[in-house]
Amino acid sequence: MARSKSSQRWLKEHFDDPFVKQAQKDGYRSRASYKLLEIQEKDHILKNGMTVIDLGAAPGGWSQVVSRIIGEHGRLIASDILSMDSIADVTFIQGDFTDDKVFETLLETINHQPVDLVISDMAPNMSGMRSVDQTKAMLLCELALDMALKVLKPGGCFLIKIFQGEGFDAYLQMVRQSFDKVQIRKPNSSRDRSREQYLLAKGFKGSEF
């Protein structure tokens, strides 16, 4: 089947993308690795020995970055509804983290102990209908926040991809209620035309764990 013009443009942009080429060179599974690396360089959210949960982890670009920084004394639990090729020292749980059984497996994996950081680079499958896609994206953000509030230790951090649009301001207020400091980041490796941004919340005020 012939590709549409928009599909052809996307493919050309993808393969011409310097971050795609750099990811292939550096051995990262996706260009998204550089978004986290840029945030890390600015905000230093990852430290050796941390316990981290990576939601929507497949194909593993963020997990690769995290595992290299937290080191052998750290712990990373990655989860996604999609399968993910294994990464050394990363525990992968396949399934919907909002499902009770999957959530319980995750809690058992962290020995029912609170974690230092929850990260999420999740995005819904885009339909091209902005209002529909925005609603789906914000729902994912709300679910990830709910998870973070349940597993973070006091003082912990939360990093999530979020899209500007309906629901953004209300979500920002929700996060501010639970964290001491909330900032927005737009890494250079995030495409200019993309509405994606990254919300970084530091200093979790209290735990529901």
Salt bridges, closest charged atoms under 4 A:
GLU13 OE1 - ARG191 NE 3.87
GLU13 OE1 - ARG193 NH2 2.47
ASP16 OD2 - LYS12 NZ 2.72
ASP17 OD2 - ARG31 NE 2.79
ASP17 OD2 - ARG191 NH2 3.02
ASP43 OD2 - ARG185 NE 2.91
ASP43 OD1 - LYS202 NZ 3.78
GLU72 OE2 - HIS73 NE2 3.68
GLU104 OE2 - HIS112 NE2 3.43
ASP116 OD1 - LYS153 NZ 3.12
ASP121 OD1 - LYS161 NZ 3.32
ASP146 OD2 - LYS150 NZ 3.07
GLU196 OE2 - LYS35 NZ 2.72
GLU196 OE1 - LYS161 NZ 3.51
